[in-house]
Amino acid sequence: MPYAGTCVVAAVLVATEPDTFVSRRVEAVEVDLGGIPGDRHHGLTRPAGSREPMYPRGTPIRNRRQLSAVSVEECAAIADGLGLDAVLPEWLGANLLIKGLPELTRLPAGARLLFPSGAGLVCEGENRPCRHPGEVLAALYPLYPEREALPVRFVQVARGRRGIVLSVERPGRIAQGDRVRIWLPR
Amino acid sequence: MPYAGTCVVAAVLVATEPDTFVSRRVEAVEVDLGGIPGDRHHGLTRPAGSREPMYPRGTPIRNRRQLSAVSVEECAAIADGLGLDAVLPEWLGANLLIKGLPELTRLPAGARLLFPSGAGLVCEGENRPCRHPGEVLAALYPLYPEREALPVRFVQVARGRRGIVLSVERPGRIAQGDRVRIWLPR
């Protein structure tokens, strides 16, 4: 059986403010084939950026980064590695906080997350860390020693723990508290 | 560098006949975000089928099986395994015949095929063999011994050599003779 087990949606978050990627908690979202309507990453296409050096910057490409997910366990490990009390999914701009899948970041591309509503997401791969969340942390922890080094340290510590990006395969509702079935490819 | 090398488009094929999945050669196609316009697998969505037992049959899901590709080398290995002179990409309903990437089927999900026009395809995973191409072979090789066993033997022999399915990330032209760059994830 290709089921790898189940985990739980500990939080659902959306990034709807024009000026920041930081997300905020909501009870539930209704995803369509572009992602979460109203979220800054919603869309069937998006402009190619620095993560897609194989395409000219700004070219419309299919949006495979519709949602991002992080795990409770990996957020705790990042906080530990940085010597911080907590790293919240909001500060990473995540849309889903998952509990019970400690190595979420290692989920292979093509794995599915299946929700009780019937909604299905496809893992599009690891979300490689950039400096921006470290800049948020630096603003939030003004007394952190060597605070100006936080963006670079975040990238180092978050590598392999930054979660995954996902696209919608089947629309539907995703709510806090949902049990999620994980379906591995092959 | 995430480039794994280059290979060549040995043939471009389309399946445009309503009654058969068998494809025919064309000089070039212009792919859009649904695949090859006019091809039977074109579409942003498609109904869930037997390959997606996690969804109710017939539910619209995002189409991750827009194009299929096979390699010259793997087609030869399938023919060898079946004791046939040749297994042509047409009979497998393939859209692309690739030369110079002998283990095409092992390409990981998330790998990109990049074409001179700027078009980009994403590997969505292995195309697991079904019985239909074996039925085509049985019709084409009437003198094959134990001909009625060909569909089952095809599935056995083609496993791991049946090529991959792909979706379009960036629209553009794909032509016979194109050099293809392979970009691996991570």
Interface residues (C-beta under 8 A of the other chain):
Chain A: L33 L44 T45 A48 M54 Y55 P56 T59 P60 I61 R62 R64 P108 A109 G110 R112 L114 G118 G120 V122 E124 G125 E126 S167 V168 E169 R170 R181 W183 P185 R186
Chain B: L33 L44 T45 A48 M54 Y55 P56 T59 P60 I61 R62 R64 P108 A109 G110 R112 L114 G118 G120 V122 E124 G125 E126 R128 S167 V168 E169 R170 R181 W183 P185 R186
